[in-house]
Amino acid sequence: MTPAGKTAGHESLGQSPALWQLLQATAAAVQATQQGRSLTAQLEAVSRGLRPGVQALSFQVLRHLGMASVLRAQLAAKKPPPAVDALLCTALALCWDDAQAPYPIHTLVNQCVEAARKMRHTQAQSGFINACLRRFMRERDSLVQRASADPQAQWNHPQWWIGRLQAEHPAHWQQLLAMAQKPAPMTLRVNSRHHSVEDYQKQLNAMGLQSQAVGADGLVLSQAMPVDQLPGFFAGHVSVQDAAAQVAAPLLMQGLDRNQPWRLMDACAAPGGKTGHLLELYPQATVLALDVDASRCERIHQNLQRLGLQAQVLAANAGEPKAWWDGQLFDGILLDAPCTASGIVRRHPDVRWLRRPSDSGDLAQIQAQLLKALWPLLKPGGRLLYCTCSVFKAEGDETVQTFLQSNTQALMLPSPGHLIPGQTANGLTFKHNPLGEHDGFYYALLEKRPG
């Protein structure tokens, strides 16, 4: 069976080089993740010819790394050196389930052993890797059955993550873990300055591409496609943005006159999707977009240029306004705060293995500092929208409730709170279509009382 027959969408392997080369590069990416480095950075370093295949394989491996690690522990009680462990776990993650294997099992095993023989860090232990994988093939059913009793293997998340979701989302924890295993759909935001959602959907239909309307401006595609094939993409007619992220701009500005020259700030703005959405909806607004990383600010510029929009973009720390603020108060502030990204694990499967139990608390302190620093910059009667792409309560309800207790001027307006992936978000405070499938986010809309 060919890879194209077993995978689909934007993670499709397509035409790939020798499988042993793909497995080598995938194992290197997995090893980097196990050592605490971002998969995104590792993939950017992979050669263009290998990158599509390595991305598809590494996403699949990281979605099943919990199972693979438990299986590896059964096959080798003593943990092998990092490069050997990564290659073994790569093979096991791809082989453990026939239905999800991108290649025939015997092909994967043979090519994994070949990868070991050709890689300096694993060459001396290629025989050990071969022995482990041959035993796995002989005893696969019993090994998988035993491994499945381990929660980390069953859910493919760290034990602490599973326990936290059980405690914080008792009605949805299983759904959250299951959704993280599914590749996210490609969702578009239609630029209302150029097209209605219905009109753009007709253009897609004419190409034979089905889509479903979500939210106020969104379309979920039935299958992913390269952005350069989207009608009008380079003319700014449409952007790629998850349905939950599309909530931000209309929620912050709901009910306000679109023709007024509002003064707005998008703190922590990169890569600029929400900045662009604000300007699409409120073309007379003046928007200041901040990001602490100068290279990420360049991404904001690029996205706004494609959309034909303008904002003031500054490389600055939003938590230190003395260094950049001109003294003029804002009508609205969007604070998309740094977080664990626990709500977008389906798009970034490495996140679950990179995070540590203490990260939520550490990031919550940064979020609280940002709220405290930005609140004085808001006009009386103005609004601040606090959001994170996290499902952990320390980065949502707890941060906001603590802020409200110490700020009597702050009034919490009707807000979505936690948007749970897979749940239809019908309780939002602006007119929209149901969100349907979406990432995990948290939203709290705060208004500054006069006086």
N, C-alpha and C positions, 0 to 999 in steps of 0.2 A: 504494500500500500504506500502511495506517495504522500509526502507531507501535505501537498495541496488537498488531498482527499481527507485529511484528518484535522486540518486547521482552517480557520476562516477569518475574514475581517482584517483589521489593521495589524494583527499579530501574525498574519500568514507568512509562512516561510518562503513561498515562491521558489524561484530558481536559486539553489544554494550550491556552494563549493563542497569539497569532500566533507563528509560528516565528521570525521575525526578532527578536522580543523575547527568546525563549529563547536564540537564538544570541548576541545581545548580552551577556546576563547570563552565559552559559557562557564566552564569550571573556574577560570580565572576571575570572571565577574562574580560568581558565587563566593569564591574565597574572599574577594574584596569586601563583599557584603558581610560575611561572617566576621571580618576584621573591623567592621564599623564604617565602611566607606559607601557612599551613595552609588546605587546602580546607574543612575543617570550619567554621572561623570565617567563611569567605567565604559558605558556604551559609546559615549562620545569619542573615546580613545580607540575604539575598534575600527578597523579599516572598513571603508564603505562596502566592499564586496562581501564582507562577513556580517556586517551590522544587522541587516534585517533578520537573518537566521539566528544570530546570537540573541537578539532581543526577544524573539519568539520563544526560543528555548529557555532563556534565563527567566522570563516571566513565568513559564510553566514550572520550572524547577523551584522558584521561590514561593510559588503558590502551594507546593507540595513538599517543602523542605522539612516541615515537622514530621511527616511520615517517613521521609528519606533518612532523617537523623536517627529516628528510633529503629528503623531497619538496619542502618549501619551499625548501631550499637549491638544489635543481635548478632551480626556477622563478625564484628571485631570489637570485643569487649574493651580493649585498650584503644583509645582514640589515636588514629594514625596521624602523621604529619599533616599540616594544613592543606597542602596541595593535593595530597592523596585523599584526604577526607572530602575535599570539595569535588574531586572527580568522581569518587564513589557515590557521594550524595547526588550529584548531577545525574548519574546513570540510574540510580534507584528511584529518584523523583520522576524520571521519564518512563521507567519500566514497570512500576508497581501495579498500574492499572491498565489492562489491555485496551479498554475503551478510550482512554485518553492518550495513549502512547502515540507520538507523532511519526514513529517508524516501527517496523516489526521488532519485537523484543530481541531476537537473536542478532539482528543488525545493530541495534543500539549497543548490545554487550560487546560484540566484535569490534565495533568502531571505538568504543570507550577504551578497550584494551590497546588498540592501535594508537589512540591518543596518548595513553600512558607511556608506551614505548618510545614515542617521538617527543616527549616533553622531558626536559632535563630534570625537573624536580620530582618526577614520578617514575622515571625510567627504571631505576633500581628496584622499584616495588611493583612493576607491571605484573609480575607473577602473582603477587599477593592480591592485586586488584582483580586479576583474572579468576583466581580461586574464589574470592568473595562473590563475584557476580555469577560464576557457574553454580555455586551452591545456592545462590538466590533463585536462579532459574529452576533448580531441582525442587526447592522447598518453598517456592513463592507463596502458595496458598496458606500454608501454616504460619509462615513468617508474617505475612500481612495480617492474618487473623489475630495473632498475638499483639502485633504493633497497634492494631486498631483499638485496643483496650486503653491505650495511653491517650489522654485528652489532647496532648500536643500533636500526636499523629492523626487523631480523628478530625481536629479542627484546623490544623496547620497554622497555629498561632502559639506564641509563648504562653506558658501556663499562667503567668501573672496577668496577661492581657485578657485571657478567657475569664479568669476570676473577677477582674474588674468589671467586665461587661455583664457578668451574671449579677453582680451586686448593684450596678448602676442602672441597668436596663433589664430587669427580670422578665419582662414580657417580650423582649425583642433580641436578647443576646444571641440566640441561635440563628436568627435571621441575619443579624449583623455579621456573624462569622461566615455564614453561607454565602452572603452577597459578596464578601471580600474575595471569594474564590472565582467569581465570574468576571470575565473581561467586560469593561465598561463599554456602553454603546457610544457612538459618535453623535454628539448633540451640537446643534448649530444655534446661534443667536442671529436672527434676521434683523438687519439694520432698517428700522422703520422710516428712516429718511429716504430710502430708496424703494422699498417694497413692503407690502403687507405680508404677513406670514402665509396667507392663502395664495398670494401671487407667486411667492418664491416656491411654495410647495408645488405649484403647477409646473414651474420650470424643471424641478426635480422629476416630477411625474413624466414629463416629456422625454427625459433621459432614461426612463425605465427604473428610476430609483424611488422606492416607497419611503414615506416618512410619516411621523405622527406629531401633531402639535402638542407642545407642553408649555406651561406657564404663559406669560404674556407675549413673548417674542421668540419662543424656541421651537425647534423641530428635531426629533430624534430620528436618525437615519436607520433604515432596516439593515444596512450594511455600511461599514466604513469605506471611505474612499480618499485618495490623495487630495489635499486642499486645492492643488492647482487644477483639478477637474471640477471643482464647484463653480457654478455660474457666478461670475462677478466677484469672486473672492479677492482678487488683487485690486479691484476697484472699490473694495470696502463694503460690498453689499451684504456680507455675511461673515460671522466669526465662529470659531469653535469654542464653545463654553458649556460646561455642564449645567443642567437645569437648576440645580441648587445654587450655583454661583450667580445665575441670572436673577435670583431673587433680590440681590443687594440693592441695585440702583433704584428700581421702582419702589422698594420698601422704604428706603431712606426718604424718597421724594414724594410719596403718595399724597395725592390731593393738592399738590402745589402747582401753581400756574407755570406751564412750560415756557411761557414767553418772558418770564422775569429774569433779570440778570443775577441769578443767585451766585453767591460766593461759596464754593465748595472745596473740600480737601479730601483726597484719597490717600490716607496714610498707609505705608507698607504696600505700595501700589503695584509693583512689578508682578507679572509682565504687562499689566495695563488693560486687562479685559474689562474690569469694572470701571476704570476711568473712561474707556471708550463707550461703555454702555450709558454712563451718566451723560456724556456729551451728545450721544445719539438721541436720548430722550429729552434733554434740556439744552438745546443748542445755544441759548443765550447765556448760559452759565459760564463763570470763570472758575476753572478747576486747577488746583495745585496738587500735583502728584509727587509723592515722596517715596524714596526707597533708600535704604542705607548703603546699598551696593551699587556703585557707579556702572558696572557692567550690566546689571539688571535694569538700570535706568535707560540704557540704550535699547533694551527690548521694548520699553514703554514707548520711546520715540518711534521705533519701527512700526509698532502696532497702530499708533495714532496716525502716522503718515499713511499707512495703507488705508485707513478709514477716512482720510481727508479731514482729520480733526486736529485741534490744537489745545494744548494744556501747558502750564508751566511745570516743568519736570526738574526736580532737585534731588541730587544725591545727598541725603541728609538723614540723621537719626530723628525720627518723629518724636522720640521721648526727650529730646533736648531742644525745645523750640527757641530758646535764647539764641541759638546759633543760626537760625534761619527765618524766624517769624518776623513779619514786617509790622506787627501791631494791629492789623485789621482783623476784626472778628469774622468768623465763618457762619453762614446760615446752616450748613450741614457738613458733618465730618463722617467719613466712612473709615472705620478702623477694622481692617481685615488682619487680625493680629497674628503674630508668629505662634505656631502651635505644633502639636505632634503629628498632624496630618492623618490622624487615626480614622478620619471619615473618607479618605480617598485611597485606601489601601488597594482597592481593586485596580486603580490606575498605577499605583506605585507599590508593587508587592514586596519590595525590599523594606518598606517602612516598618512592618511588624517585627522584623529581625534586627533593625537598627535601634529602635527605641528601648529605653530602660524604664523600670517602674517609677523612678524619681523624676522623669522628664516632664510629666504633666504638672507637677508641683512647681518645678523650676520655671517652666514657661508661663504658668499662671501668675507668678510674681512679675515677670516681664509684661504680661498683659495688663496687670493692675497698675504698673508704673506708667504704661502708655495711656491708659484711661485717665489717670491722675494728671499727666502732663498735658493732654489734649483738651480736657474738659474746660479749662479757663479760656480757651481760644474760641469757644462757641458763644454766639449771641444769645441773649435771653430770648426764649421762644424757639431757638434753633434745635436741631436734632443731631444726635450722634448714634450711628448704627455700629454696634459691636458685633463682629462675627468671627468665627473660626471654622476651619474644615476639620473639626474634631468631634468625636462622639463621647469623649470623656468629660464628666461633669465639672472637674476642676478647671477646665478650660471653657466653661459655659455658665451654667446656673450659679455655681459657687463664686466665680469671679464677679459676676454682675450683682449678686445679692450682697456681697461684701462691699462693693462700690456704692450701692444704694443706701446701705446703712450709715455710711460716712459722708453722704452728699445729699442734704435735704432739698437742694434745688433740683435734683434729678427725679424725673417722673418716668416710669417705664410704661410706654404705650403698648397696645396690643402687639404681640410679637410671636413669631413661630416657635421660639425656643429651639429644641433639638429637632432637626429634620432627619428622620431615620431612613437610611437607604432601603428601598423596596416598599416603603409606605407611601401611599398617596397623600400629599400634603394639602389637604383641603381647607385648613384653618388659617390661611394667610389673610392679611388685612388689605389686600388690593384685588381688584377684579382680574381673574386669570383663568386659564385652563388648569386642570390638575397637573401636578408636576410628574406624576408617574414615577418611573425609575430615575434615581438621582443619587448623587454622592451624599455623604453625611456631613451636615453643617449645623452650626448653632447661630441663631440671630436674636439679638436684643436691641430694640429701638428705644432710645432714651431722649426725652425732651427736657430742655433747661427751663425751669420755671422763672418767670420774671421776678426781679427783686433780690 
